Amino acid sequence: VQLVESGGGLVQPGGSLRLSCAASGTLFHIYTMGWYRQVPGKQREFVASITKLNVTDYNDSVKGRFTISGDRLVNTIFLEMNSLKPEDTAVYYCNADVTAKLRGMGDWGQGTRFTVSS
């Protein structure tokens, strides 16, 4: 599975941004896709996920601000982020796994970075 993220950049606090992750390759076995994020010196952190049945899950720190969605016709997931905070600054990685809950394993994209700063 190949995962390609896009949508990073610079945004002001309180602003919005949308990340995309396009999947290609052999996908029939993929059950869940989602996002992790990582800042230097810290472990990669789960952000949000969506299953092929459209069941979503979120890190408590982003609930109410981030929305994950998917378009199965184009094998792409999106992460709509609102009310962004400086602490959301990170490299965001797309992840795909065969299980109903992401395990921090499986296939990864190359990451897309965005910065929340005034």
LUMVEXMI-271395 format. One record per atom (N, C-alpha, C, O, CB): residue number from 0; residue in three letters; atom name; z, x, y. Coordinates in Angstrom, 2 decimals. Atoms other than C-alpha are relative to their C-alpha. Glycine has a CB too. Layout:
% residues N
  num  residu  atome        Z        X        Y
  NUM     ALA     CA        Z        X        Y
...
//
This chain:
% residues 118
  num  residu  atome        Z        X        Y
    0     VAL      N     0.00     0.85    -1.18
    0     VAL     CA     0.00     0.00     0.00
    0     VAL      C     0.00     0.89     1.24
    0     VAL      O     0.80     1.82     1.36
    0     VAL     CB     1.22    -0.96     0.00
    1     GLN      N     0.04    -0.72    -1.28
    1     GLN     CA    -0.93     1.31     3.43
    1     GLN      C     0.49    -0.94     1.09
    1     GLN      O     0.07    -2.09     1.18
    1     GLN     CB    -1.45     0.54     0.32
    2     LEU      N    -0.59     0.79    -1.08
    2     LEU     CA     1.03     0.09     6.43
    2     LEU      C    -0.26     0.72     1.31
    2     LEU      O     0.03     1.91     1.44
    2     LEU     CB     1.53    -0.22    -0.22
    3     VAL      N     0.32    -0.59    -1.30
    3     VAL     CA    -0.09     0.68    10.01
    3     VAL      C     0.67    -0.83     1.09
    3     VAL      O     0.35    -2.00     1.28
    3     VAL     CB    -1.54     0.08     0.22
    4     GLU      N    -0.70     0.68    -1.08
    4     GLU     CA     2.21    -0.19    12.88
    4     GLU      C    -0.72     0.21     1.32
    4     GLU      O    -1.44     1.19     1.51
    4     GLU     CB     1.45     0.49     0.09
    5     SER      N     0.51    -0.15    -1.36
    5     SER     CA     1.19    -0.75    16.46
    5     SER      C     0.88    -0.82     0.94
    5     SER      O     1.61    -1.71     0.52
    5     SER     CB    -1.48    -0.45     0.10
    6     GLY      N    -0.70     0.80    -0.99
    6     GLY     CA     2.67    -2.05    19.68
    6     GLY      C     1.10     0.71     0.75
    6     GLY      O     1.78     0.09     1.57
    6     GLY     CB     0.56    -1.16    -0.64
    7     GLY      N    -1.07    -0.70    -0.70
    7     GLY     CA     5.04     0.63    20.86
    7     GLY      C    -0.34     0.28     1.45
    7     GLY      O    -1.44    -0.01     1.91
    7     GLY     CB     0.30     1.29    -0.70
    8     GLY      N     0.24    -0.33    -1.40
    8     GLY     CA     5.43     1.81    24.43
    8     GLY      C     1.30     0.05     0.77
    8     GLY      O     2.36     0.32     0.21
    8     GLY     CB    -0.95    -1.00     0.64
    9     LEU      N    -1.16    -0.02    -0.90
    9     LEU     CA     7.79     1.61    27.38
    9     LEU      C     0.19    -1.40     0.57
    9     LEU      O    -0.77    -2.02     1.03
    9     LEU     CB    -0.18     1.05     1.14
   10     VAL      N    -0.30     1.33    -0.53
   10     VAL     CA     9.50    -1.60    28.44
   10     VAL      C     1.32     0.05     0.72
   10     VAL      O     2.21     0.83     0.37
   10     VAL     CB     0.03    -1.06    -1.14
   11     GLN      N    -1.25     0.03    -0.76
   11     GLN     CA    12.20    -2.40    30.94
   11     GLN      C     1.05    -0.82    -0.71
   11     GLN      O     0.71    -1.71    -1.49
   11     GLN     CB    -0.24    -0.55     1.40
   12     PRO      N    -1.06     0.84     0.58
   12     PRO     CA    15.58    -3.79    29.91
   12     PRO      C    -0.22    -1.47     0.35
   12     PRO      O    -0.57    -1.81     1.49
   12     PRO     CB     1.40     0.46     0.48
   13     GLY      N     0.24     1.42    -0.19
   13     GLY     CA    15.33    -7.52    29.46
   13     GLY      C    -1.42    -0.42    -0.27
   13     GLY      O    -1.74    -1.61    -0.28
   13     GLY     CB     0.36    -0.39     1.38
   14     GLY      N     1.41     0.29     0.24
   14     GLY     CA    11.64    -7.27    28.74
   14     GLY      C    -0.29    -0.38    -1.43
   14     GLY      O     0.62    -0.52    -2.25
   14     GLY     CB    -0.83     1.18     0.38
   15     SER      N     0.44     0.42     1.32
   15     SER     CA     9.62    -8.24    25.70
   15     SER      C    -1.10     0.91    -0.50
   15     SER      O    -1.80     1.57     0.27
   15     SER     CB    -0.49    -1.45     0.04
   16     LEU      N     1.03    -0.83     0.63
   16     LEU     CA     7.35    -6.49    23.27
   16     LEU      C    -0.28    -0.58    -1.37
   16     LEU      O     0.60    -1.20    -1.98
   16     LEU     CB     0.45     1.50    -0.10
   17     ARG      N     0.33     0.45     1.35
   17     ARG     CA     5.53    -7.33    20.08
   17     ARG      C    -0.56     1.16    -0.80
   17     ARG      O    -1.50     1.84    -0.37
   17     ARG     CB    -1.00    -1.16     0.03
   18     LEU      N     0.49    -1.00     0.94
   18     LEU     CA     5.05    -4.96    17.18
   18     LEU      C    -0.80    -0.69    -1.09
   18     LEU      O    -0.52    -1.82    -1.47
   18     LEU     CB     1.17     0.83    -0.60
   19     SER      N     0.80     0.51     1.11
   19     SER     CA     2.45    -5.45    14.48
   19     SER      C    -0.01     1.01    -1.12
   19     SER      O     0.10     2.22    -0.90
   19     SER     CB    -1.44    -0.31     0.46
   20     CYS      N     0.14    -0.87     1.16
   20     CYS     CA     2.17    -4.06    10.99
   20     CYS      C    -1.07    -0.60    -0.90
   20     CYS      O    -0.90    -1.69    -1.44
   20     CYS     CB     1.36     0.18    -0.77
   21     ALA      N     1.09     0.45     0.85
   21     ALA     CA    -1.08    -4.38     9.09
   21     ALA      C     0.08     0.69    -1.35
   21     ALA      O     0.19     1.92    -1.42
   21     ALA     CB    -1.36     0.27     0.66
   22     ALA      N    -0.07    -0.53     1.35
   22     ALA     CA    -0.99    -3.94     5.34
   22     ALA      C    -1.37    -0.04    -0.66
   22     ALA      O    -2.15    -0.97    -0.45
   22     ALA     CB     1.01    -0.79    -0.84
   23     SER      N     1.25    -0.04     0.75
   23     SER     CA    -3.89    -2.93     3.15
   23     SER      C     0.25     0.66    -1.35
   23     SER      O     1.30     1.25    -1.58
   23     SER     CB    -1.10     0.75     0.79
   24     GLY      N    -0.15    -0.57     1.33
   24     GLY     CA    -4.48    -1.81    -0.39
   24     GLY      C     0.35    -1.09    -1.01
   24     GLY      O     0.01    -2.25    -0.82
   24     GLY     CB     1.08     1.09     0.00
   25     THR      N    -0.40     0.94     1.05
   25     THR     CA    -3.05    -3.44    -3.49
   25     THR      C     1.27    -0.70     0.46
   25     THR      O     2.33    -0.08     0.57
   25     THR     CB     0.22     0.73    -1.36
   26     LEU      N    -1.10     0.71    -0.63
   26     LEU     CA    -0.78    -6.15    -2.13
   26     LEU      C     0.61    -1.10    -0.86
   26     LEU      O     1.62    -1.68    -0.47
   26     LEU     CB    -0.47    -0.58     1.28
   27     PHE      N    -0.43     1.18     0.74
   27     PHE     CA    -0.33    -8.72    -4.86
   27     PHE      C     1.46     0.07    -0.42
   27     PHE      O     2.12    -0.95    -0.59
   27     PHE     CB    -0.86    -0.20    -1.22
   28     HIS      N    -1.36    -0.17     0.50
   28     HIS     CA     3.00    -7.25    -5.95
   28     HIS      C     1.04     0.05     1.14
   28     HIS      O     2.24     0.06     0.88
   28     HIS     CB     0.08     1.28    -0.84
   29     ILE      N    -0.93    -0.09    -1.12
   29     ILE     CA     4.50    -7.08    -2.45
   29     ILE      C     0.63    -1.36     0.24
   29     ILE      O    -0.07    -2.36     0.38
   29     ILE     CB    -0.72     0.50     1.28
   30     TYR      N    -0.72     1.26    -0.20
   30     TYR     CA     7.17    -9.73    -1.95
   30     TYR      C     0.56    -0.11     1.41
   30     TYR      O     0.57    -1.19     2.00
   30     TYR     CB     1.14    -0.12    -1.01
   31     THR      N    -0.66     0.01    -1.31
   31     THR     CA     8.84    -8.74     1.29
   31     THR      C    -0.53     1.12     0.86
   31     THR      O    -0.78     2.23     0.40
   31     THR     CB     1.53     0.12    -0.16
   32     MET      N     0.34    -1.03    -0.99
   32     MET     CA     7.80    -6.91     4.41
   32     MET      C     0.97    -0.12     1.16
   32     MET      O     1.55    -1.17     1.40
   32     MET     CB    -1.47    -0.14     0.49
   33     GLY      N    -0.93     0.05    -1.11
   33     GLY     CA     9.86    -5.99     7.38
   33     GLY      C     0.02     1.27     0.81
   33     GLY      O    -0.89     2.10     0.73
   33     GLY     CB     1.36    -0.30    -0.49
   34     TRP      N    -0.13    -1.10    -0.94
   34     TRP     CA    11.07    -3.48     9.90
   34     TRP      C     1.35     0.69    -0.13
   34     TRP      O     2.39     0.06    -0.32
   34     TRP     CB    -0.19    -0.50     1.42
   35     TYR      N    -1.18    -0.83    -0.18
   35     TYR     CA    13.54    -0.66    10.07
   35     TYR      C    -0.20     0.76     1.30
   35     TYR      O    -1.31     0.85     1.82
   35     TYR     CB     0.23     0.97    -1.22
   36     ARG      N     0.10    -0.85    -1.18
   36     ARG     CA    14.32     1.49    13.07
   36     ARG      C     0.92     1.20    -0.17
   36     ARG      O     1.90     1.17    -0.91
   36     ARG     CB     0.36    -0.78     1.28
   37     GLN      N    -0.76    -1.24     0.11
   37     GLN     CA    15.64     4.98    13.50
   37     GLN      C     0.01     0.73     1.33
   37     GLN      O    -1.01     0.85     2.01
   37     GLN     CB    -0.59     0.90    -1.10
   38     VAL      N    -0.14    -0.88    -1.16
   38     VAL     CA    16.97     7.07    16.35
   38     VAL      C     0.41     1.36    -0.51
   38     VAL      O     0.99     1.47    -1.59
   38     VAL     CB     1.04    -0.57     1.02
   39     PRO      N    -0.33    -1.36     0.47
   39     PRO     CA    17.42    10.84    16.13
   39     PRO      C     1.48     0.13    -0.35
   39     PRO      O     2.35    -0.30     0.41
   39     PRO     CB    -0.38     1.03     1.06
   40     GLY      N    -1.37    -0.26     0.41
   40     GLY     CA    20.52    11.83    14.24
   40     GLY      C     0.69    -1.15    -0.71
   40     GLY      O     1.84    -1.04    -1.12
   40     GLY     CB     0.79     0.36     1.18
   41     LYS      N    -0.60     1.14     0.67
   41     LYS     CA    21.09     8.41    12.72
   41     LYS      C    -0.86    -0.43    -1.18
   41     LYS      O    -2.04    -0.11    -1.26
   41     LYS     CB     0.19    -1.17     0.98
   42     GLN      N     0.74     0.52     1.15
   42     GLN     CA    20.13     6.73     9.49
   42     GLN      C    -0.93    -1.13     0.43
   42     GLN      O    -0.70    -1.82     1.43
   42     GLN     CB     0.97    -0.49    -1.08
   43     ARG      N     0.91     1.10    -0.25
   43     ARG     CA    17.25     4.34     9.37
   43     ARG      C     0.76    -1.32    -0.20
   43     ARG      O     1.52    -1.47    -1.16
   43     ARG     CB    -1.25     0.08    -0.93
   44     GLU      N    -0.77     1.24    -0.01
   44     GLU     CA    18.56     0.84    10.10
   44     GLU      C    -0.92    -1.20    -0.21
   44     GLU      O    -1.99    -1.28     0.39
   44     GLU     CB     0.78    -0.14     1.33
   45     PHE      N     0.75     1.23     0.22
   45     PHE     CA    17.32    -2.51     8.83
   45     PHE      C    -0.02    -0.84     1.27
   45     PHE      O     0.99    -0.96     1.96
   45     PHE     CB     0.61    -0.80    -1.16
   46     VAL      N     0.14     0.85    -1.18
   46     VAL     CA    15.99    -4.77    11.58
   46     VAL      C    -0.27    -1.45    -0.40
   46     VAL      O     0.48    -2.35    -0.03
   46     VAL     CB    -1.12     0.53     0.90
   47     ALA      N     0.39     1.36     0.36
   47     ALA     CA    14.27    -7.79    10.07
   47     ALA      C    -0.97     0.05    -1.16
   47     ALA      O    -1.64     1.06    -1.39
   47     ALA     CB    -0.63    -0.74     1.21
   48     SER      N     0.94     0.08     1.11
   48     SER     CA    12.30    -8.94     7.06
   48     SER      C    -0.48    -1.43    -0.19
   48     SER      O     0.13    -2.39     0.29
   48     SER     CB     0.65     0.52    -1.28
   49     ILE      N     0.56     1.30     0.32
   49     ILE     CA    10.15   -11.78     5.85
   49     ILE      C    -0.61     0.07    -1.39
   49     ILE      O    -1.33     1.02    -1.72
   49     ILE     CB    -1.06    -0.44     1.07
   50     THR      N     0.55     0.03     1.34
   50     THR     CA     9.28   -12.75     2.31
   50     THR      C    -1.31    -0.79    -0.03
   50     THR      O    -1.69    -1.42     0.96
   50     THR     CB     1.01    -0.61    -0.99
   51     LYS      N     1.25     0.75     0.11
   51     LYS     CA     6.05   -14.25     1.03
   51     LYS      C     0.23    -1.50     0.03
   51     LYS      O    -0.71    -2.28     0.20
   51     LYS     CB    -0.73     0.39    -1.28
   52     LEU      N    -0.36     1.41    -0.15
   52     LEU     CA     7.89   -17.57     1.06
   52     LEU      C     0.52    -0.29     1.40
   52     LEU      O     1.07    -1.37     1.66
   52     LEU     CB     1.05    -0.40    -1.04
   53     ASN      N    -0.40     0.14    -1.40
   53     ASN     CA     8.63   -17.04     4.76
   53     ASN      C     1.51    -0.11     0.20
   53     ASN      O     1.97    -0.71     1.18
   53     ASN     CB    -0.66    -1.19     0.59
   54     VAL      N    -1.44    -0.10    -0.20
   54     VAL     CA    12.33   -16.49     4.25
   54     VAL      C     0.26     1.24     0.84
   54     VAL      O    -0.19     2.34     0.49
   54     VAL     CB     0.77     0.05    -1.37
   55     THR      N    -0.24    -1.12    -0.91
   55     THR     CA    13.55   -14.29     7.07
   55     THR      C     1.45     0.45    -0.05
   55     THR      O     2.35    -0.29    -0.44
   55     THR     CB    -0.38    -0.39     1.44
   56     ASP      N    -1.33    -0.60    -0.04
   56     ASP     CA    16.52   -12.01     7.48
   56     ASP      C     0.03     0.93     1.20
   56     ASP      O    -0.97     1.57     1.52
   56     ASP     CB     0.35     0.76    -1.32
   57     TYR      N    -0.12    -0.82    -1.20
   57     TYR     CA    17.82   -10.18    10.54
   57     TYR      C     1.29     0.79     0.00
   57     TYR      O     2.30     0.36    -0.55
   57     TYR     CB    -0.09    -0.87     1.24
   58     ASN      N    -1.21    -0.73    -0.33
   58     ASN     CA    20.26    -7.51    11.48
   58     ASN      C     0.73    -0.80     1.07
   58     ASN      O     0.10    -1.37     1.97
   58     ASN     CB    -0.33     1.47     0.50
   59     ASP      N    -0.76     0.79    -0.96
   59     ASP     CA    23.07    -9.16    13.41
   59     ASP      C    -0.27     0.42     1.44
   59     ASP      O    -0.21    -0.41     2.35
   59     ASP     CB     1.49     0.12    -0.29
   60     SER      N     0.18    -0.51    -1.36
   60     SER     CA    22.32    -6.97    16.42
   60     SER      C    -1.27    -0.52     0.67
   60     SER      O    -1.42    -0.41     1.89
   60     SER     CB    -0.02     1.51    -0.01
   61     VAL      N     1.26     0.49    -0.57
   61     VAL     CA    18.89    -8.55    16.89
   61     VAL      C    -0.17    -1.51    -0.13
   61     VAL      O    -1.13    -2.08     0.38
   61     VAL     CB    -1.16     0.69    -0.65
   62     LYS      N     0.10     1.45     0.19
   62     LYS     CA    19.55   -12.16    15.89
   62     LYS      C    -0.03    -0.70     1.35
   62     LYS      O     0.74    -0.39     2.25
   62     LYS     CB     1.17    -0.52    -0.85
   63     GLY      N     0.14     0.73    -1.25
   63     GLY     CA    18.47   -14.55    18.61
   63     GLY      C    -0.90     0.69     1.00
   63     GLY      O    -1.31     0.07     1.99
   63     GLY     CB     1.33    -0.21     0.60
   64     ARG      N     0.88    -0.73    -0.92
   64     ARG     CA    16.37   -11.86    20.31
   64     ARG      C    -1.33     0.36    -0.64
   64     ARG      O    -2.36     0.37     0.02
   64     ARG     CB     0.70     1.25     0.49
   65     PHE      N     1.20    -0.42     0.71
   65     PHE     CA    13.87   -10.76    17.67
   65     PHE      C    -0.43    -1.12    -0.95
   65     PHE      O     0.40    -1.83    -1.52
   65     PHE     CB     0.25     1.32    -0.79
   66     THR      N     0.56     0.96     0.94
   66     THR     CA    11.59   -12.98    15.62
   66     THR      C    -1.08     0.69    -0.82
   66     THR      O    -2.02     1.28    -0.27
   66     THR     CB    -0.57    -1.25     0.73
   67     ILE      N     1.01    -0.58     0.89
   67     ILE     CA     9.65   -11.80    12.60
   67     ILE      C    -0.87    -1.14    -0.53
   67     ILE      O    -0.40    -2.23    -0.82
   67     ILE     CB     0.67     0.79    -1.18
   68     SER      N     0.95     0.99     0.52
   68     SER     CA     6.56   -13.64    11.44
   68     SER      C    -1.10     0.73    -0.74
   68     SER      O    -1.23     1.95    -0.66
   68     SER     CB    -0.58    -0.88     1.14
   69     GLY      N     1.07    -0.61     0.78
   69     GLY     CA     3.59   -13.07     9.20
   69     GLY      C    -1.25    -0.84     0.01
   69     GLY      O    -1.19    -2.06     0.08
   69     GLY     CB     0.45     0.25    -1.41
   70     ASP      N     1.28     0.67     0.14
   70     ASP     CA    -0.06   -13.92     8.98
   70     ASP      C    -0.63     0.50    -1.29
   70     ASP      O    -1.19     1.60    -1.33
   70     ASP     CB    -0.94     0.26     1.24
   71     ARG      N     0.45    -0.47     1.31
   71     ARG     CA    -1.04   -13.74     5.34
   71     ARG      C    -1.51     0.12    -0.08
   71     ARG      O    -2.03     0.86    -0.91
   71     ARG     CB     0.49    -0.93    -1.08
   72     LEU      N     1.47    -0.09     0.03
   72     LEU     CA    -4.72   -14.25     6.10
   72     LEU      C    -0.47     1.41     0.36
   72     LEU      O    -1.50     1.87    -0.13
   72     LEU     CB    -0.62    -1.03     0.98
   73     VAL      N     0.40    -1.35    -0.40
   73     VAL     CA    -4.82   -10.82     7.71
   73     VAL      C     1.02     1.03    -0.44
   73     VAL      O     0.99     2.18     0.01
   73     VAL     CB    -0.20     0.09     1.50
   74     ASN      N    -0.98    -0.93     0.56
   74     ASN     CA    -1.90    -9.27     5.81
   74     ASN      C     0.73     0.77     1.08
   74     ASN      O     0.87     1.99     1.01
   74     ASN     CB    -0.68     0.97    -0.97
   75     THR      N    -0.66    -0.63    -1.13
   75     THR     CA    -0.05    -8.57     9.02
   75     THR      C     1.31    -0.71     0.30
   75     THR      O     1.39    -1.94     0.25
   75     THR     CB    -0.91     0.00     1.23
   76     ILE      N    -1.24     0.58    -0.49
   76     ILE     CA     3.51    -9.08    10.13
   76     ILE      C     0.20     0.42     1.44
   76     ILE      O    -0.34     1.42     1.91
   76     ILE     CB     1.20     0.42    -0.88
   77     PHE      N    -0.25    -0.23    -1.40
   77     PHE     CA     4.77    -9.21    13.66
   77     PHE      C     1.50    -0.02     0.25
   77     PHE      O     2.26    -0.68    -0.45
   77     PHE     CB    -0.71    -1.04     0.88
   78     LEU      N    -1.39     0.04    -0.44
   78     LEU     CA     8.06    -8.53    15.36
   78     LEU      C    -0.01    -0.26     1.50
   78     LEU      O    -0.33     0.62     2.30
   78     LEU     CB     0.77     1.33    -0.34
   79     GLU      N    -0.07     0.39    -1.40
   79     GLU     CA     8.46   -10.41    18.61
   79     GLU      C     1.40     0.33     0.48
   79     GLU      O     2.39    -0.16    -0.07
   79     GLU     CB    -0.34    -1.52     0.20
   80     MET      N    -1.30    -0.47    -0.48
   80     MET     CA    11.25    -8.78    20.61
   80     MET      C     0.18    -0.42     1.44
   80     MET      O    -0.64    -0.12     2.30
   80     MET     CB     0.12     1.54    -0.14
   81     ASN      N    -0.33     0.46    -1.34
   81     ASN     CA    12.84   -10.36    23.65
   81     ASN      C     1.37     0.53     0.41
   81     ASN      O     2.14     1.02    -0.41
   81     ASN     CB    -0.04    -1.54     0.07
   82     SER      N    -1.29    -0.45    -0.54
   82     SER     CA    15.78    -9.50    25.88
   82     SER      C     0.34     1.40    -0.49
   82     SER      O     1.44     1.66    -0.96
   82     SER     CB     1.12    -0.98    -0.40
   83     LEU      N    -0.18    -1.35     0.53
   83     LEU     CA    15.35    -5.87    24.98
   83     LEU      C     1.07     0.76     0.75
   83     LEU      O     1.24     0.62     1.96
   83     LEU     CB    -1.30     0.76     0.06
   84     LYS      N    -1.10    -0.80    -0.54
   84     LYS     CA    18.23    -3.49    25.50
   84     LYS      C    -0.33     1.48    -0.23
   84     LYS      O    -1.11     1.81    -1.12
   84     LYS     CB     1.36    -0.37    -0.67
   85     PRO      N     0.23    -1.44     0.21
   85     PRO     CA    18.26     0.30    25.85
   85     PRO      C     0.33     0.43    -1.44
   85     PRO      O    -0.32     1.33    -1.98
   85     PRO     CB     0.84     0.81     0.98
   86     GLU      N    -0.37    -0.38     1.36
   86     GLU     CA    19.94     0.48    22.45
   86     GLU      C    -1.02    -0.43    -1.05
   86     GLU      O    -0.89    -0.09    -2.22
   86     GLU     CB     1.34    -0.59    -0.35
   87     ASP      N     1.10     0.33     0.91
   87     ASP     CA    16.81    -1.03    20.90
   87     ASP      C    -1.03     1.14    -0.07
   87     ASP      O    -1.92     1.12    -0.92
   87     ASP     CB    -0.68    -1.29     0.45
   88     THR      N     0.91    -1.14     0.01
   88     THR     CA    15.01     2.21    21.70
   88     THR      C     0.07     0.72    -1.34
   88     THR      O     1.15     1.10    -1.80
   88     THR     CB     0.34     0.97     1.14
   89     ALA      N     0.03    -0.64     1.32
   89     ALA     CA    13.91     3.76    18.42
   89     ALA      C    -1.45     0.14    -0.44
   89     ALA      O    -2.37    -0.33     0.22
   89     ALA     CB     0.82    -0.81    -1.04
   90     VAL      N     1.27     0.06     0.71
   90     VAL     CA    11.02     4.50    16.15
   90     VAL      C     0.13    -1.13    -1.01
   90     VAL      O     1.08    -1.16    -1.80
   90     VAL     CB    -0.36     1.38    -0.69
   91     TYR      N    -0.03     1.16     0.89
   91     TYR     CA    10.24     1.31    14.28
   91     TYR      C    -0.99     0.21    -1.14
   91     TYR      O    -2.16     0.52    -0.92
   91     TYR     CB    -0.31    -1.30     0.77
   92     TYR      N     0.81    -0.22     1.20
   92     TYR     CA     8.95     1.56    10.75
   92     TYR      C    -0.21    -1.31    -0.75
   92     TYR      O     0.71    -2.10    -0.92
   92     TYR     CB     0.66     1.03    -0.92
   93     CYS      N     0.33     1.14     0.85
   93     CYS     CA     7.21    -1.10     8.73
   93     CYS      C     0.27     0.37    -1.45
   93     CYS      O     0.02     1.50    -1.88
   93     CYS     CB    -1.48    -0.44     0.20
   94     ASN      N    -0.36    -0.24     1.39
   94     ASN     CA     8.36    -1.44     5.15
   94     ASN      C    -0.47    -1.15    -0.87
   94     ASN      O    -0.45    -2.31    -0.45
   94     ASN     CB     1.52     0.20    -0.15
   95     ALA      N     0.42     1.02     0.95
   95     ALA     CA     7.05    -3.30     2.12
   95     ALA      C     0.66     0.27    -1.33
   95     ALA      O     0.72     1.42    -1.78
   95     ALA     CB    -1.55    -0.04    -0.15
   96     ASP      N    -0.69    -0.18     1.26
   96     ASP     CA     8.88    -3.89    -1.12
   96     ASP      C    -0.33    -1.15    -0.94
   96     ASP      O    -0.84    -2.19    -0.53
   96     ASP     CB     1.53     0.11     0.22
   97     VAL      N     0.31     1.01     1.02
   97     VAL     CA     8.55    -5.82    -4.35
   97     VAL      C     1.14    -0.97    -0.21
   97     VAL      O     1.01    -1.93    -0.96
   97     VAL     CB    -0.36     0.67    -1.32
   98     THR      N    -1.18     0.82     0.19
   98     THR     CA    11.99    -7.38    -4.10
   98     THR      C     0.15    -1.00     1.14
   98     THR      O    -0.53    -0.90     2.16
   98     THR     CB     1.25     0.86    -0.10
   99     ALA      N    -0.20     1.04    -1.00
   99     ALA     CA    13.24   -10.39    -2.14
   99     ALA      C     0.76     0.50     1.22
   99     ALA      O     0.75    -0.13     2.27
   99     ALA     CB     0.73    -1.18    -0.61
  100     LYS      N    -0.75    -0.58    -1.10
  100     LYS     CA    15.39    -8.18     0.03
  100     LYS      C    -0.42     1.47     0.13
  100     LYS      O    -0.46     2.19    -0.88
  100     LYS     CB     1.54    -0.15    -0.22
  101     LEU      N     0.39    -1.39    -0.17
  101     LEU     CA    14.29    -4.87     1.52
  101     LEU      C     1.14     0.92    -0.40
  101     LEU      O     2.31     0.67    -0.11
  101     LEU     CB    -0.43     0.26     1.45
  102     ARG      N    -1.02    -0.94     0.49
  102     ARG     CA    16.07    -1.94    -0.04
  102     ARG      C    -0.10     1.36     0.69
  102     ARG      O     0.60     2.30     0.33
  102     ARG     CB    -0.14     0.19    -1.51
  103     GLY      N     0.21    -1.30    -0.60
  103     GLY     CA    14.89     0.81     2.24
  103     GLY      C    -0.81     0.91    -0.90
  103     GLY      O    -0.74     2.13    -0.77
  103     GLY     CB     1.33     0.65     0.32
  104     MET      N     0.84    -0.74     0.93
  104     MET     CA    12.50     1.89    -0.48
  104     MET      C    -1.43    -0.52     0.15
  104     MET      O    -1.77    -1.12     1.17
  104     MET     CB     0.50    -0.14    -1.48
  105     GLY      N     1.36     0.53    -0.02
  105     GLY     CA     8.89     1.06    -1.30
  105     GLY      C    -0.91     0.77     0.93
  105     GLY      O    -0.80     1.99     1.05
  105     GLY     CB     0.03    -1.45     0.41
  106     ASP      N     1.02    -0.63    -0.83
  106     ASP     CA     6.05     1.73     1.11
  106     ASP      C     0.39    -0.07     1.47
  106     ASP      O     1.00    -1.04     1.93
  106     ASP     CB    -1.36    -0.67    -0.22
  107     TRP      N    -0.36    -0.11    -1.41
  107     TRP     CA     6.42     2.83     4.73
  107     TRP      C    -1.24     0.28     0.84
  107     TRP      O    -2.19     0.92     0.39
  107     TRP     CB     1.05     1.09     0.21
  108     GLY      N     1.00    -0.39    -0.96
  108     GLY     CA     4.23     3.02     7.76
  108     GLY      C     0.40     1.29     0.68
  108     GLY      O     1.44     1.87     0.36
  108     GLY     CB    -0.22    -1.10     1.03
  109     GLN      N    -0.25    -1.27    -0.66
  109     GLN     CA     4.05     6.03    10.04
  109     GLN      C     0.99    -0.14     1.15
  109     GLN      O     1.50     0.86     1.66
  109     GLN     CB    -1.29     0.60     0.52
  110     GLY      N    -0.95     0.26    -1.07
  110     GLY     CA     6.27     4.41    12.66
  110     GLY      C    -0.67    -0.17     1.36
  110     GLY      O    -1.71     0.43     1.64
  110     GLY     CB     0.99     1.12     0.08
  111     THR      N     0.46     0.16    -1.38
  111     THR     CA     5.75     3.26    16.22
  111     THR      C     1.23     0.05     0.90
  111     THR      O     2.25    -0.58     0.62
  111     THR     CB    -0.80    -1.34     0.19
  112     ARG      N    -1.17    -0.24    -0.85
  112     ARG     CA     8.03     4.29    19.04
  112     ARG      C    -0.07    -0.87     1.25
  112     ARG      O    -1.13    -1.00     1.87
  112     ARG     CB     0.10     1.48     0.39
  113     PHE      N    -0.06     0.56    -1.34
  113     PHE     CA     9.14     2.28    21.98
  113     PHE      C     1.34     0.28     0.64
  113     PHE      O     2.37     0.45    -0.02
  113     PHE     CB    -0.26    -1.50    -0.03
  114     THR      N    -1.17    -0.35    -0.80
  114     THR     CA    11.59     2.96    24.72
  114     THR      C     0.32    -1.13     0.95
  114     THR      O    -0.56    -1.66     1.63
  114     THR     CB    -0.24     1.32     0.77
  115     VAL      N    -0.46     1.00    -0.95
  115     VAL     CA    13.63     0.47    26.67
  115     VAL      C     0.75     0.73     1.10
  115     VAL      O     1.85     1.25     0.88
  115     VAL     CB     0.91    -1.10    -0.68
  116     SER      N    -0.59    -0.76    -1.10
  116     SER     CA    14.39     2.00    30.03
  116     SER      C    -0.55    -0.51     1.31
  116     SER      O    -1.69    -0.97     1.40
  116     SER     CB    -0.28     1.51    -0.16
  117     SER      N     0.44     0.37    -1.33
  117     SER     CA    14.23     1.22    33.70
  117     SER      C    -0.51     1.23     0.76
  117     SER      O    -0.92     1.11     1.91
  117     SER     CB     1.15    -0.68     0.77
//
